[in-house]
Amino acid sequence: MKKQHVLLAVAVTAIWGLNFSVIKIGLDSVDPLILAGIRFALCALPAVFFLPRPEVPWRYTVGYGLVFGVGLWGVVNLGIEAGVSSGIASLVLQFSAFLTILLGAVVFREPLSGFQWAGIAIALSGLAAVMFVTDGTVTAAGVALVLFGAASWSVANVVLKKAAPRQTLSFLVWSSLFSPLPLFALDLGVNGTSGFTALPGQLGWTAIASLLFQAYPNTVLGYAIWNWLLREYPVSTVAPLSLLVPVFGVLGSMIIFGEPLPPLKLLAGALIVTGLVIGLYGKRLAQARSRPVPEPEPITPQVTRR
């Protein structure tokens, strides 16, 4: 992988990790579901008028928009609003990788390896450690909502695999078209009209900057670059770099909000990331380690004839 492309991938993971703190900034003034609804409206409009509709059945486009926009990011916003710090949210959301593996075993009959089971167990011990953090950055309701978001992300991954769109950017933009109205309707049903009537006064420059960052660098640009890298290089080369997302998520929360990092939180994060490494890449690492190193060929001395 070229050096400049590695730096590009790291930049995308930094944007994705920082996005959790940016969401929290937006939530300081805007209701969680309305914030998510505006984000996906910006993702869809006006790009939907310039990109062709992806060549997949409508049920996949609509389904992905509902699950990714409402079930994932709408609910994650609620989780952060419920008291989970942006750093913890970025860690807990990584459980989507394991939930995708489990869902793939059911839907696609993909068997689970011992490394995957071990990774799940280690990451679950990290999640258990998270629940004992007492610095005010964790709530049971918030963690439960983020885990629901992780489950939604796993469903979205299965929908994406079944749809197999050739035009990934078009698929993302067109599916985003089906996220805002359900999000707005949910907020209206839960909170009435208060969030909408207060919205004009809430859209200060920080809220607008938060929305623009979520929609364009994070969602449209980030996924476009990542999908391009996946086309240019093997998945095994690109995908491991996504493990940097929770690292940047925690660092962003520390820098922006001064989130404390006590030893228990460090241990929890280390267990979750270690579980991800073992569950996703343990088999590959073990095979690489057990592969015999070829012995150098003996050098035959040259005889100089006189």
Secondary structure, DSSP 4 states (H G I P E B T S, - for coil): --HHHHHHHHHHHHHHHHHHHHHHHHHTTS-HHHHHHHHHHHHHTTGGGTSPPPSS-HHHHHHHIIIIIIIIIIHHHHHHHTT--HHHHHHHGGGHHHHHHHHHHHHS-PPPPHHHHHHHHHHHHHHHHHTT--SSS--HHHHHHHHHHHHHHHHHHHHHHHH--S-HHHHHHHHHTTSHHHHHHHHHHHHTTHHHHHHHHH--HHHHHHHHHIIIIIIIIHHHHHHHHHHHS-HHHHGGGGGHHHHHHHHHHHHHH-----HHHHHHHHHHHHHHHHHHHHHHHHHHHHSPPPPPPPPPPPPPP-
